[in-house]
Amino acid sequence: MQYGPDRPAFGVGATSTTVHPLILVATALTVLLVLFLPRRRVVYPFLLLIFLGSIGQQFYIAGIHWFVLRIVILAGLVRVAFATDKTPQGRFGSGWNSVDTVYVLWAIFRAVTSILQAGGVGGAIIYQTGFLLDALGGYLVLRFLIRDEEDIVRVIKVFAFIFLTIGVSMLNEKLRSQNIFGYVVGVPIVPDIREGSVRAQGASAHPILAGVLGVTSVPLFWWLWQSGKSKIMAVLGTIGSTLMMLASSSSTPLLAYLGAIAAVCFWPMRKSMRAFRWGVVSVMVALHLVMKAPVWFLIARVDLVAGNSGYHRAMLIDQCIRHFWDWWLIGTSTGSWGWDMWDLSNQFVAEADTGGLVTVICFILVISRGFSRVGRARKIIEGDTKQEWFMWLIGATLFAHCVSFFGVSYFDHTKIAWSAFLSILIVATAPILQQETAVKEETSRLFRGAKLAVASPAVESSSRSRLPRLENDEPSKIAPRR
């Protein structure tokens, strides 16, 4: 991200407060509820306002844009700081783990490198402080709020209600070319039209993000059905998410939806996934060697929805690889790579552009550590089909996010949904992995005890063999002290 005379570092956007009266009241009420409701109930107002009323709503105070999203997160951070209902592991019920560490490092590296890239100007510092509040602050609040399976069920139910509401509104937007959210939040009332098809966006900042927001939670709704926690909300959530995907008229949400279904269908192959993954890698390498164009140009051939920009996404990856030395240290500006290259429709390229190689590595590690936790947990509980399905559907959700990352970068409240999912993943796997750790420690302790017990007679015998041997007819050279 570049700053300079042609691109002001700060102050771009509204120069006055733009908050609908309804959202103003909702924000004040939500802040109070976040601060004073019982912890288990806080997710209701927190998520409802963020996903239904935060886009484009801001207070302009002292030259700074105070977005409603960040005000709510700040209230959540205050609740975290003064929490009295701590668990033995601290403020986060499942304890701190490697995914948490890598996520925090990703956010910090991305913010710092973006500031360095901008030359350390004040506007860049303020902008990246806002990013840290969104990405890191939102993550910490959700880690605090989601602590056990009951919290997971509660969050999924809230998402089901939110997505059904948005899905119905997007269907209306698709049929009547009128976005009802445009009368309240900062989205267009008249939707975008591409190739004669209305691209509904609901309460999101873009149609693709609206579709992705819904479909990346579909496997969680399937778990809600499979577990029997709430079949009604599972059905409503699935219907809402599907409507969001269809009404967005975009390839990326459709691909993510198909990816989630494909991941679930691989359940019978769950014990052979390592071989399958290496097989996919081998096929990609072989195709790269025989194709005239690089293998990532297969993306350009994906044409599920009329007017999609698969070629742009393939070119974005191609130029990112070709310009590695431009961005590897602290990122760069992709605008100089070619026509429309400023449009970062790929999360991995967006990480390279804004944070350099270290940021890309940390982001990939968040994903790989997530898959690792889910895989290890599933193997530990192998034989318990109900719990195995839970782990498998969490893995399918993570895969759906990965598919989405190749078609869009999360820049609105979708990143809060990503943080919520990571919190669910950590909390769902933590008890299983902690049990495994406890078993290993106990086994190790017993093994050390047995080893010492076996070694003790030998030590005693060895000690006796080193003492001077006295014959019966030889007087002792060590006279007893009288």
C-alpha positions as CSV (number, residue, x, y, z in Angstrom):
1,M,0.0,0.0,0.0
2,Q,1.6,3.3,-1.1
3,Y,1.1,6.7,0.3
4,G,2.2,10.0,-1.2
5,P,1.0,13.2,-2.9
6,D,-1.2,11.2,-5.3
7,R,-2.6,8.9,-2.6
8,P,-3.2,10.7,0.7
9,A,-2.1,8.7,3.7
10,F,-5.1,9.7,5.8
11,G,-8.3,11.6,5.5
12,V,-9.6,9.7,2.4
13,G,-13.3,9.2,2.7
14,A,-16.1,11.0,4.5
15,T,-15.2,14.2,6.3
16,S,-18.2,14.1,8.6
17,T,-20.1,11.7,10.7
18,T,-22.2,9.3,8.7
19,V,-24.3,7.2,11.0
20,H,-28.0,6.4,10.5
21,P,-30.1,7.3,13.6
22,L,-31.1,3.7,14.0
23,I,-27.5,2.5,13.9
24,L,-26.6,5.2,16.4
25,V,-29.1,3.9,18.9
26,A,-28.1,0.3,18.2
27,T,-24.4,1.1,18.7
28,A,-25.0,2.7,22.1
29,L,-27.2,-0.2,23.2
30,T,-24.7,-2.7,21.9
31,V,-21.8,-1.1,23.8
32,L,-23.8,-1.3,27.0
33,L,-24.8,-4.9,26.4
34,V,-21.2,-5.9,25.6
35,L,-20.0,-4.4,28.8
36,F,-22.6,-5.6,31.2
37,L,-24.4,-8.7,29.8
38,P,-23.2,-12.2,31.0
39,R,-20.3,-13.3,28.9
40,R,-22.3,-16.1,27.2
41,R,-24.9,-13.6,25.9
42,V,-22.5,-11.0,24.6
43,V,-22.1,-12.7,21.2
44,Y,-25.7,-11.9,20.3
45,P,-25.5,-8.1,20.2
46,F,-21.8,-8.1,19.2
47,L,-22.3,-10.2,16.0
48,L,-25.7,-8.8,15.1
49,L,-24.5,-5.2,14.9
50,I,-21.2,-6.1,13.2
51,F,-22.9,-8.1,10.4
52,L,-26.1,-6.2,10.0
53,G,-25.3,-2.6,10.7
54,S,-21.6,-1.7,10.6
55,I,-20.7,-1.2,7.0
56,G,-20.1,2.5,6.1
57,Q,-21.2,3.7,9.6
58,Q,-18.7,6.0,11.2
59,F,-18.1,8.9,13.5
60,Y,-15.7,11.6,12.3
61,I,-14.0,12.9,15.4
62,A,-10.7,14.9,15.6
63,G,-9.9,14.0,12.0
64,I,-10.2,10.3,12.7
65,H,-12.9,7.9,11.4
66,W,-14.3,5.9,14.3
67,F,-16.1,3.1,12.6
68,V,-19.0,1.4,14.4
69,L,-17.2,-2.0,14.0
70,R,-14.2,-0.7,15.9
71,I,-16.3,1.0,18.6
72,V,-17.9,-2.3,19.3
73,I,-14.6,-4.1,19.3
74,L,-13.1,-1.5,21.7
75,A,-16.1,-2.2,24.1
76,G,-15.3,-5.9,23.8
77,L,-11.6,-5.3,24.6
78,V,-12.6,-3.4,27.7
79,R,-14.7,-6.3,28.7
80,V,-11.8,-8.7,28.2
81,A,-9.4,-6.5,30.2
82,F,-11.7,-6.3,33.2
83,A,-13.0,-9.8,33.0
84,T,-13.6,-11.5,36.4
85,D,-14.9,-14.8,35.0
86,K,-11.5,-16.2,34.1
87,T,-10.8,-19.9,33.5
88,P,-7.8,-21.8,34.9
89,Q,-6.2,-21.1,31.5
90,G,-6.7,-17.4,31.8
91,R,-9.1,-15.2,29.9
92,F,-9.2,-17.6,27.0
93,G,-11.0,-20.8,27.9
94,S,-8.9,-23.2,25.8
95,G,-5.6,-21.6,26.7
96,W,-3.0,-20.0,24.3
97,N,-1.8,-22.2,21.5
98,S,0.3,-22.0,18.3
99,V,-2.5,-20.8,16.1
100,D,-3.0,-17.8,18.4
101,T,0.7,-17.1,18.4
102,V,1.1,-17.2,14.6
103,Y,-2.1,-15.2,14.1
104,V,-0.9,-12.4,16.4
105,L,2.5,-12.4,14.6
106,W,0.8,-12.2,11.3
107,A,-1.2,-9.1,12.3
108,I,1.8,-7.4,13.9
109,F,4.1,-8.1,10.9
110,R,1.5,-6.9,8.4
111,A,0.9,-3.6,10.3
112,V,4.6,-2.9,10.9
113,T,5.7,-3.6,7.3
114,S,2.9,-1.5,5.9
115,I,4.0,1.4,8.1
116,L,7.6,0.9,6.9
117,Q,6.5,0.7,3.3
118,A,4.7,4.1,3.7
119,G,7.8,5.7,5.2
120,G,6.4,5.9,8.7
121,V,4.0,8.8,8.0
122,G,1.4,9.5,10.6
123,G,-1.5,8.6,8.4
124,A,-0.1,5.1,7.9
125,I,0.3,4.6,11.6
126,I,-3.3,5.6,12.3
127,Y,-4.5,3.4,9.4
128,Q,-2.6,0.3,10.6
129,T,-3.7,0.9,14.2
130,G,-7.2,0.6,12.8
131,F,-6.2,-2.6,11.0
132,L,-4.9,-4.1,14.3
133,L,-8.0,-3.1,16.1
134,D,-10.1,-4.9,13.4
135,A,-8.0,-8.0,12.9
136,L,-6.3,-8.5,16.3
137,G,-8.8,-6.8,18.6
138,G,-11.7,-8.6,17.0
139,Y,-9.9,-11.9,17.2
140,L,-9.1,-11.5,21.0
141,V,-12.7,-10.6,21.8
142,L,-14.0,-13.6,20.0
143,R,-11.4,-15.9,21.6
144,F,-12.7,-14.5,25.0
145,L,-16.3,-15.0,24.1
146,I,-16.0,-18.5,22.6
147,R,-14.8,-21.0,25.2
148,D,-16.7,-24.3,25.0
149,E,-19.1,-26.3,22.8
150,E,-22.1,-24.4,24.1
151,D,-20.5,-21.1,23.0
152,I,-19.8,-22.7,19.6
153,V,-23.5,-23.7,19.2
154,R,-24.6,-20.2,20.3
155,V,-22.4,-18.5,17.7
156,I,-23.5,-20.8,14.9
157,K,-27.1,-20.1,15.7
158,V,-26.5,-16.4,15.6
159,F,-24.8,-16.8,12.2
160,A,-27.8,-18.8,11.0
161,F,-30.2,-16.0,11.9
162,I,-27.9,-13.3,10.4
163,F,-27.4,-15.2,7.1
164,L,-31.1,-16.0,6.8
165,T,-31.9,-12.3,7.2
166,I,-29.2,-11.3,4.7
167,G,-30.1,-14.1,2.3
168,V,-33.8,-13.0,2.1
169,S,-32.8,-9.4,1.6
170,M,-30.3,-10.4,-1.1
171,L,-33.1,-12.4,-2.9
172,N,-35.3,-9.3,-2.8
173,E,-32.3,-7.3,-4.1
174,K,-31.9,-9.8,-6.9
175,L,-35.5,-9.8,-7.9
176,R,-36.4,-6.1,-7.4
177,S,-33.0,-4.4,-7.9
178,Q,-33.3,-2.7,-4.5
179,N,-31.0,-3.3,-1.5
180,I,-33.0,-2.6,1.6
181,F,-29.7,-2.3,3.6
182,G,-28.8,0.7,1.5
183,Y,-31.4,2.7,3.4
184,V,-29.6,2.1,6.7
185,V,-26.0,1.3,6.2
186,G,-23.4,2.5,3.7
187,V,-24.1,0.2,0.7
188,P,-25.7,1.1,-2.6
189,I,-29.5,0.9,-2.8
190,V,-29.3,0.1,-6.5
191,P,-27.1,-3.1,-7.0
192,D,-24.4,-3.7,-9.5
193,I,-25.3,-5.4,-12.7
194,R,-22.9,-7.6,-14.7
195,E,-23.7,-9.3,-18.0
196,G,-27.3,-8.6,-17.4
197,S,-27.3,-10.3,-14.0
198,V,-27.9,-8.4,-10.7
199,R,-25.1,-8.9,-8.2
200,A,-26.7,-8.6,-4.8
201,Q,-24.4,-7.6,-1.9
202,G,-26.8,-7.3,1.1
203,A,-25.0,-5.7,4.1
204,S,-21.5,-6.5,2.8
205,A,-19.0,-4.2,1.0
206,H,-19.0,-6.3,-2.2
207,P,-21.1,-9.1,-3.8
208,I,-18.3,-11.6,-3.7
209,L,-17.7,-11.0,0.0
210,A,-21.5,-11.3,0.7
211,G,-21.5,-14.7,-1.0
212,V,-18.3,-15.9,0.7
213,L,-19.6,-14.8,4.1
214,G,-22.5,-17.2,3.8
215,V,-21.0,-20.3,2.1
216,T,-17.9,-20.5,4.4
217,S,-20.2,-21.3,7.3
218,V,-22.4,-23.9,5.6
219,P,-20.4,-27.0,7.0
220,L,-21.0,-25.6,10.5
221,F,-24.7,-25.5,9.9
222,W,-24.5,-29.1,8.7
223,W,-22.8,-30.0,12.0
224,L,-25.6,-28.3,13.8
225,W,-28.0,-30.7,12.1
226,Q,-25.8,-33.8,12.4
227,S,-25.2,-33.2,16.1
228,G,-28.9,-32.6,16.8
229,K,-28.1,-29.3,18.6
230,S,-30.7,-27.3,16.5
231,K,-32.0,-28.8,13.3
232,I,-34.3,-25.9,12.6
233,M,-31.5,-23.3,12.8
234,A,-29.3,-25.6,10.7
235,V,-31.9,-25.6,7.9
236,L,-32.5,-21.9,8.2
237,G,-28.7,-21.1,8.1
238,T,-28.1,-23.4,5.1
239,I,-31.0,-21.8,3.2
240,G,-29.8,-18.3,4.0
241,S,-26.2,-19.1,3.0
242,T,-27.3,-20.7,-0.2
243,L,-29.5,-17.6,-1.1
244,M,-26.5,-15.4,-0.4
245,M,-24.3,-17.4,-2.7
246,L,-26.9,-17.5,-5.5
247,A,-27.9,-13.9,-5.3
248,S,-24.3,-12.7,-5.4
249,S,-23.9,-14.0,-8.9
250,S,-20.1,-14.6,-8.4
251,S,-17.8,-17.5,-9.2
252,T,-15.8,-17.4,-6.0
253,P,-18.7,-18.1,-3.6
254,L,-20.0,-20.8,-5.9
255,L,-16.5,-22.4,-6.0
256,A,-16.2,-22.2,-2.2
257,Y,-19.7,-23.8,-1.9
258,L,-18.7,-26.7,-4.2
259,G,-15.4,-27.0,-2.3
260,A,-17.2,-27.4,1.0
261,I,-19.4,-30.1,-0.5
262,A,-16.4,-31.9,-2.1
263,A,-14.6,-31.8,1.2
264,V,-17.5,-33.4,3.0
265,C,-17.8,-36.1,0.3
266,F,-14.2,-37.1,1.0
267,W,-15.2,-38.4,4.4
268,P,-14.8,-42.1,3.2
269,M,-11.2,-41.3,2.3
270,R,-10.3,-39.6,5.6
271,K,-7.6,-42.2,6.4
272,S,-5.9,-41.7,3.0
273,M,-5.8,-37.9,2.8
274,R,-2.0,-37.7,3.0
275,A,-1.6,-39.8,-0.1
276,F,-4.4,-37.8,-1.8
277,R,-2.7,-34.5,-1.0
278,W,0.6,-35.7,-2.4
279,G,-1.2,-37.0,-5.5
280,V,-2.7,-33.5,-6.1
281,V,0.7,-31.9,-5.7
282,S,2.2,-34.4,-8.2
283,V,-0.5,-33.7,-10.7
284,M,0.0,-29.9,-10.4
285,V,3.7,-30.3,-10.9
286,A,3.1,-32.6,-14.0
287,L,0.6,-30.1,-15.4
288,H,3.1,-27.3,-14.9
289,L,5.7,-29.1,-16.8
290,V,3.5,-30.0,-19.8
291,M,1.3,-26.9,-20.1
292,K,2.2,-24.0,-22.3
293,A,1.2,-21.5,-19.5
294,P,2.0,-21.9,-15.8
295,V,-0.3,-24.2,-13.9
296,W,-2.0,-21.3,-12.0
297,F,-3.5,-20.2,-15.3
298,L,-6.0,-23.0,-14.8
299,I,-7.9,-20.4,-12.7
300,A,-8.4,-18.4,-15.9
301,R,-10.4,-21.4,-17.4
302,V,-12.9,-21.4,-14.5
303,D,-16.1,-19.8,-15.9
304,L,-19.0,-20.8,-13.7
305,V,-20.7,-17.4,-13.8
306,A,-20.9,-15.1,-16.8
307,G,-18.5,-12.2,-16.7
308,N,-16.1,-13.7,-14.1
309,S,-12.5,-12.4,-14.0
310,G,-10.6,-15.6,-13.7
311,Y,-7.9,-14.4,-16.0
312,H,-7.3,-11.3,-13.8
313,R,-6.8,-13.6,-10.8
314,A,-4.4,-15.8,-12.7
315,M,-2.4,-12.8,-13.9
316,L,-2.3,-11.5,-10.3
317,I,-0.7,-14.7,-9.1
318,D,1.7,-14.7,-12.1
319,Q,2.8,-11.1,-11.6
320,C,3.2,-11.7,-7.9
321,I,5.6,-14.6,-8.6
322,R,7.5,-12.6,-11.2
323,H,7.9,-9.6,-9.0
324,F,9.0,-11.6,-5.9
325,W,12.0,-9.4,-5.3
326,D,9.8,-6.3,-5.3
327,W,7.7,-7.4,-2.4
328,W,9.5,-10.0,-0.4
329,L,10.9,-7.6,2.3
330,I,8.1,-5.3,3.3
331,G,5.6,-5.5,0.4
332,T,5.1,-3.2,-2.5
333,S,2.4,-1.6,-4.7
334,T,0.9,-4.0,-7.2
335,G,-0.5,-1.1,-9.3
336,S,2.7,-1.0,-11.4
337,W,2.4,-4.7,-12.3
338,G,-0.1,-4.1,-15.1
339,W,-3.7,-3.2,-15.9
340,D,-6.0,-3.5,-12.9
341,M,-3.3,-5.2,-10.8
342,W,-4.3,-2.9,-7.9
343,D,-7.4,-5.0,-7.5
344,L,-6.1,-7.6,-5.0
345,S,-8.7,-10.3,-5.6
346,N,-6.5,-12.9,-3.9
347,Q,-5.8,-13.1,-0.1
348,F,-2.3,-14.5,-0.5
349,V,-1.3,-11.8,-3.0
350,A,-2.8,-9.2,-0.7
351,E,-0.6,-10.4,2.1
352,A,2.5,-10.2,-0.2
353,D,1.5,-6.7,-1.2
354,T,0.9,-5.3,2.3
355,G,3.4,-7.3,4.4
356,G,6.1,-9.1,2.5
357,L,7.3,-12.7,2.8
358,V,7.2,-12.9,6.6
359,T,3.5,-11.9,6.6
360,V,2.7,-14.4,3.8
361,I,4.4,-17.2,5.8
362,C,2.6,-16.3,9.0
363,F,-0.8,-16.3,7.2
364,I,-0.1,-19.7,5.6
365,L,1.0,-21.0,9.0
366,V,-2.3,-20.0,10.5
367,I,-4.0,-22.2,7.9
368,S,-1.6,-25.1,8.1
369,R,-1.7,-25.1,12.0
370,G,-5.5,-25.1,11.8
371,F,-5.5,-28.1,9.5
372,S,-2.9,-29.8,11.7
373,R,-5.0,-29.3,14.9
374,V,-8.2,-30.7,13.2
375,G,-6.3,-33.7,11.7
376,R,-4.6,-34.6,15.0
377,A,-7.9,-34.3,16.9
378,R,-9.8,-36.5,14.4
379,K,-7.2,-39.2,14.7
380,I,-7.3,-39.2,18.5
381,I,-11.1,-39.6,18.6
382,E,-11.1,-42.1,15.7
383,G,-14.0,-44.5,16.3
384,D,-16.3,-41.9,17.8
385,T,-18.1,-41.1,14.6
386,K,-20.1,-38.2,16.0
387,Q,-17.0,-36.3,17.1
388,E,-15.1,-37.3,14.0
389,W,-17.8,-35.7,11.9
390,F,-17.4,-32.5,13.9
391,M,-13.7,-32.3,13.2
392,W,-14.2,-33.2,9.6
393,L,-16.8,-30.5,9.1
394,I,-14.5,-27.9,10.7
395,G,-11.9,-29.0,8.3
396,A,-14.4,-28.6,5.4
397,T,-15.1,-25.1,6.6
398,L,-11.4,-24.2,6.6
399,F,-11.1,-25.6,3.1
400,A,-14.0,-23.4,2.0
401,H,-12.1,-20.4,3.3
402,C,-9.0,-21.5,1.5
403,V,-10.9,-21.7,-1.8
404,S,-12.3,-18.2,-1.2
405,F,-8.8,-16.8,-0.5
406,F,-7.9,-17.5,-4.2
407,G,-10.8,-15.3,-5.4
408,V,-11.1,-12.4,-2.9
409,S,-9.3,-10.7,0.0
410,Y,-11.3,-10.2,3.1
411,F,-11.6,-6.4,3.7
412,D,-15.0,-5.9,5.4
413,H,-16.7,-7.6,8.3
414,T,-15.9,-11.0,6.6
415,K,-12.6,-10.9,8.5
416,I,-14.5,-11.0,11.7
417,A,-16.3,-14.2,10.5
418,W,-12.8,-15.6,9.8
419,S,-11.7,-14.7,13.4
420,A,-14.9,-16.3,14.7
421,F,-14.2,-19.5,12.8
422,L,-10.6,-19.7,14.0
423,S,-11.9,-19.4,17.6
424,I,-14.4,-22.2,17.0
425,L,-11.6,-24.4,15.5
426,I,-9.3,-23.8,18.5
427,V,-12.0,-24.4,21.1
428,A,-13.4,-27.5,19.4
429,T,-10.0,-29.2,19.2
430,A,-8.5,-28.0,22.5
431,P,-10.0,-30.5,24.9
432,I,-9.1,-33.4,22.6
433,L,-5.5,-32.3,22.1
434,Q,-5.1,-31.4,25.8
435,Q,-6.3,-34.9,26.7
436,E,-3.6,-36.3,24.3
437,T,-1.0,-34.1,26.0
438,A,-2.0,-35.3,29.4
439,V,-1.9,-38.9,28.4
440,K,1.6,-38.4,26.9
441,E,2.9,-36.7,30.0
442,E,1.4,-39.5,32.3
443,T,2.9,-42.2,30.0
444,S,6.3,-40.4,30.1
445,R,6.2,-40.1,33.9
446,L,5.4,-43.8,34.3
447,F,8.1,-44.7,31.8
448,R,10.7,-42.6,33.7
449,G,9.5,-44.2,37.0
450,A,9.8,-47.7,35.5
451,K,13.2,-46.9,34.1
452,L,14.5,-45.7,37.4
453,A,13.1,-48.8,39.2
454,V,14.9,-51.1,36.7
455,A,18.1,-49.1,36.9
456,S,18.2,-48.9,40.8
457,P,19.5,-52.5,41.4
458,A,22.1,-52.2,38.8
459,V,23.3,-48.9,40.3
460,E,23.5,-50.5,43.7
461,S,25.4,-53.5,42.3
462,S,27.8,-51.2,40.5
463,S,28.4,-49.2,43.6
464,R,29.2,-52.4,45.6
465,S,31.7,-53.5,42.9
466,R,33.7,-50.3,43.2
467,L,34.3,-50.8,47.0
468,P,37.6,-52.4,48.1
469,R,37.3,-56.2,48.3
470,L,38.4,-57.6,51.6
471,E,39.5,-61.2,51.9
472,N,38.7,-63.2,55.1
473,D,42.4,-63.7,55.9
474,E,43.4,-60.1,55.0
475,P,43.3,-57.6,57.9
476,S,41.3,-54.5,57.0
477,K,43.4,-51.4,56.2
478,I,40.5,-49.2,57.3
479,A,40.6,-49.4,61.1
480,P,37.4,-48.4,62.8
481,R,37.6,-45.0,64.6
482,R,37.3,-45.5,68.4
